[in-house]
Amino acid sequence: MLKQKLQQKILQKLSPQQIQLIKLLEIPTLQFEQRVKKEIEENPALEEAENNGSDDLQYEKEEIDHNDSSDAEDDYNSEDEFSLEDYLPDDDDIPEYRLTANNYSRDDEQREIPYSGGITFHENLITQLRLKRNLSHERRELAEYLIGNIDEDGYLRRKLSSIVDDLVFTMNIRTTEDELYQALKAVHELDPAGVGARDLQECLLLQIERQDTSKPEVAIADKILRNYFNEFTRKHYDKIMSRLSIDEDTLKDSIDEILRLNPKPGTSFTDPTIRDTSTIIPDFILETEDGELTVSMNSRNVPDLRISRTYIDMLEEYSNSKNKTRSDRETIAFVKQKLDSARWFIDAIKQRQDTLLLTMEAILGYQREYFLTGDEKKLRPMILKDIADITGLDISTISRVANSKYIQTEYGILSLKSFFSESMTTDSGKEVSTREIKQYLQECIDNENKRKPLTDEKLTQLLCDKGYNIARRTVAKYREQLNIPVARLRKEI
């Protein structure tokens, strides 16, 4: 049965400008630079400012009122009134968001050194393949297709049967798994050793086979990888020694040979123009001088923005026209929309910079002792609400600022999220950060006897003796967060 009823609701909707600001807050510096360049490309009313001190953007600040324009009443209402003053910069060509003190680094004049051109990892493999003269055209074609399926670590993680199907549907090439495997063997002969392996065991075997197998330790390493790989990964060394009838010293020499191999052969291709994905660009730069902390935005690659003079002139010209045609009114609406969008974007950038700096300065004040010394034990327990209370911003805003942002300090480039941690009260009643507990846990494991690694139960006891009264499951959680394996997998001989 259908029913009709009246219902009142209170809804809170975000304006497009608020949504734009939220998106700008979330992204780190590199993506922000790309976002600014994209906006310049898409909005002709927005352009890069020339920092030459010229006064070519000085206009008479004149307000134009359209309320008495009878021929435009179908296209404009009270919300369409505007002033050219809205689009004019207040300080020559200098964008407003560049006028805030400490908004960009004093090292802003530094420029990145460009890299010279290079070839990709896959291009390098194909170049090697084409130098092999003993391959038929068909096998070379299959090998090149296989290279295209190798990931950046150097592995072929797809099943040969799936690739056989792909070749039929995408290239109309009919082959078999055996033929494809023969082509893969040609890929296995390329450098770096281990490339094209389908799993870790095959990768290590491909590398050890290129070693001098006349050496006893290399020969035993080959047997371990070929026949006792599971026991090796689980560090069941007693079983390996028993089955191979070798002593501990021989086993240690063989394992050392294995540990010299590269589990990710693709990473050995270190062309800086290609393999630069792990580079972190800091959003903030911290400088310490005479006990004073100064933070600045890393905005050296973000261009200064201004509203296009051409579009302002165009708006003024069409608006001053007395006999407006429908085409003129449509042009005015279009130009005004582009100018509004440009102004909103510049305002959003300023709000982003102000919000980021306000949040970072609050974090600096809260964690002052840590930033002065670099000692993680000086980190105070800090949650998002602490910084929200200091800044007067919403917790969600602080979360967006902290997410994917980094600061460059004397102690390295650090994630903002790493400064936030929960608190725990020790037996003495002192409130400490969980980061301090993790650091002590790391120290215990670093100093343990690797022949008899500390179990989680033993680590729990050591922490309790130190005054950190936590459960074993919490120790296991912290250990996993530190990417430390269980005691059995930390064992060495």
LODREN-390677 format. One record per residue (C-alpha): residue in one letter; x, y, z. Coordinates in steps of 0.5 Angstrom, whole numbers, plus 2048, in hexadecimal, padded with zeros to 3 digits. Layout:
aXYZ...
//
This chain:
m800800800l8038077FEk80280C803q804814803k806817809l80A81E80Bq81181D80Eq816823810k81D822810i823826811l82982580Cq83082780Ck832828805l83982A803s83A82F7FDp83F82D7F7q8448327FAq84482E801i8458287FDq84A82B7F9l84E82D800i84D826803k8508237FDl8568277FDl857826804e85881F803i85D81E7FEp86481F7FFt8698247FCl86A8207F5q86381F7F4f8628267F6e8678297F0q8638247EBr85C8277EDv85F82E7ECk86182D7E6k85B8297E3e85782F7E6i85B8347E2e85A82F7DCe85382F7DDn8518367DFp85383B7DAa8518417DFl85783E7E3e85E83F7E2e86583F7E4a8688467E7e86E8497E5n87284B7EBn8758517E7g8728567ECs86F8597E6d86885D7E7d86585A7E1l85F8587E5q85D85F7E8y8568607E6e8518667E9k84D8627EEe8468637EBe83F8607EDi83A85E7E7d83385D7E9h82E8597E5n82885B7E9d8268607E4s82785C7DEs82085B7DBd8238567D5a8268527DAe8218507DFd8208497DCd8278477DDy82984B7E4n82684B7EBs82984F7F1e82E8497F2d83184B7EBe8338527EEf83B8527EEs8408577EEl8478577EAe84A8587F1d8498517F3y84E84F7EDl8538547EEp8598527F2d85B8577F8d8628567F8d8648577F0d8668507EEi86784D7F4p8628487F6e85F8487FDy8618417FFr8688437FEl868849803t868845809a86E84580Dn87283E80Dn86D83C808y873839803s87A837805r88083C805d883837801d87E8387FBe88383A7F6q8868337F6r88482F7F0e8848287EFi8898257EAp8868227E4y88781B7E2s88A8197DCg8868147D7g88680D7D9i8828067D7t87D8027DBf87F7FC7DEh87A7F87D9e87E7FC7D3n8857F97D6l8827F27D6i8807F27CFt8867F67CCq88A7F07CFl8857EB7CCr8867EE7C5l88D7ED7C6k88C7E57C6r88E7E27C0n88B7DB7C1l8847DC7C2s87F7DB7BCh87A7E17BAe8747DD7BEr8787DC7C4r87B7E37C4e8737E67C4l8717E17C9a8777E47CEe8757EB7CDy86E7EA7CFl8707E67D5i8757EC7D7g86F7F17D6n86C7ED7DCi8727ED7E0d8707F27E6e8757F77E9d8787F27EEg87A7EE7E8y8757E87E9l8707E57E4r86A7E47E9r8657E27E4k8647DA7E2l8677D87DBs8607D57DAs85D7DC7DAi8627DF7D6v8617DA7D1d8597DC7D1d85B7E37D0l8607E27CAv85A7DF7C6f8557E57C8t8597EB7C8m85E7E97C2n85B7E37BFi8617DF7C0r8607D77C2t8657D47C6t8667CF7CCe8687CF7D3d86F7CB7D1e8707D07CCl86F7D67D0y8747D37D5q8797D27D0a8797DA7CFl8797DB7D6k87F7D77D7a8827DC7D2v8807E27D7h8837DE7DDe88A7DF7D9l8897E77D9d88C7EB7DFp88B7ED7E4a88B7E57E6g8857E37E9v8807E77E4g87A7E47E2a87A7DF7E8r8737DD7EAd8747DC7F1l8797DE7F6q87C7D77F6e87D7D77EEc8807DE7EFl8867DC7F4l8877D57F0l8887D97EAq88D7DE7EDi8917D87F1e8917D47EAr8967DA7E8q89B7D97EDd8A17D47EEt89D7CE7F0s8A47CB7F1k8A47CE7F7p8A27CA7FDe89E7CF800v89A7D17F9a8997CA7F8i8957C97FEa8927D07FEd88F7CD7F7k88D7C77FBi8897CB800l8857CF7FBr8847C97F7n8827C47FCy8817C7803f87E7CE801n8787CE806e87D7CC80Cf8817D180At87C7D780Ar8797D4811k8817D4813h8807CC815y8887CC815d8887C6819k8847C2814i8897C580Em88F7C3812s88C7BC813r88A7BA80Cl8907BD809s8957BA80Ei8997C180Fd89B7C4815e8997CB817d89F7CF814t89D7CC80Dl8967CE80Ek8987D5810d89C7D680As8977D3805i8927D8808d8967DE807e8977DC800i88F7DC7FFl88F7E3803r8937E67FEl88E7E57F9n8897EA7F7p8827E87F8k87F7EE7F4p8847EE7EEg8807F37EAt8827F87F0s8897F87EDf8877FC7E7t8888027EBd8878077E5p88580E7E9t8818107E4i87C80A7E4r87D8077EBd87B80D7EFt87580B7F2s87780B7F9t8798127F9i8768167FEi87581D7FDp874821804d86E826805f87182980Bi87982B80Cl87B82C813e881831815t88483181Ce88883781Ed88A839825g884835828e87F838824l87B83381Ft879836818v874833814s87383480Cm86F832807n87382E801s8708327FBr8758337F7n87282F7F1v86B8327F2p86B8387EDd86883F7EFl8618407EDr85D8467EAi8568477E7s8578497DFr8578507DEt85484E7D7y84E84B7DAi84D8517DFd84E8567D9m8498517D5l8448517DBe8448597DBe84385A7D4y83D8567D3s83A8587DAn83B85F7D7s83785E7D1k8308617D1n82D85D7CCk82E8567CEt82D8507C9r82B8497CCs8328477C9d83584D7CEr83184B7D4e8338447D3t83B8467D2i83A84A7D8a8378447DCf83D8407D9v8438457DBk8408467E2q83F83F7E3k84783E7E1l8498447E6d8458417ECs84883A7EBa84F83D7EBr84E8427F1w84B83C7F5f8518387F3i85683D7F5d85283E7FCa8528367FDi8598367FCk85A83C801q856838806r859832805q860835806d85D83880Ct85A83280Fl86082E80El865833811l860834817t86082C818m86782B817e86983181Ca86482E821i868827821l86F82A821g86C82E828y86982782Bq870823829r87582982Ae87A82582Ey87A81F829f87B824823l881827827t884821829g88281B824d88181682Ae87B812829k87A811830k879819830l87281882Cr86C819830p86681582Fm86281982Ai85B818827l85781C821k85381F827d85982282Ai85B826824a853827822d85382B829i85982F828t857831821g850832821l84F82D81Bd84B82781Bi84E82081Cs84C81E815t850824812i856822817s85681B814r85681D80Dv85C82280Ea86081C811n85E81780Cs864816807k86881C809y86F81D80Bi87482280Eq87B82280Dt87F823813e886822816y88581B817g882819811i87B81A80Dl876817812s86E816811l86A81A815k866814816s86C81281Af86B81781Ff864815822s86480F827e86080D82Cs86280D834m863808839t864809840t86A805843d86A80284As86D80984Dg86780D84Ak86B810845e86781183Ev86C80F838s86B80E831t86A80782Er86F809829e87480982Fi872802831k873800829q87A803829y87C7FF830l8797F982Dq87D7FA826e8837FB82Bc8827F482Ei8817F0828d8887F4825n88C7F282Be8897EB82Bn88D7E482Ak88B7E3823r88D7DB825k8877DB82Ap8837E1828l87E7E482Dt8777E182Dd8717E682Ee8707E3835k8777E5837l8767EC833t8707ED837q8747EC83El8797F083Cl8747F683Bc8717F5841d8787F5845k8797FC842g8727FE844y86E7FD83En8687F9840i8657F683Aa8637EF837r8667EA833r8617EC82Dt8637F382Ev86A7F182Da8697ED827k8657F3824y86A7F8825r86F7F3822e86B7F281Cq86A7F981Bl8727FA81Bn8727F4816i8767F081Ap8757E8819v8747E381Fa87A7E0823r87A7DA81El87B7DE818r8817E381Bk8857DD81De88C7DD81Ai8927D881B
//
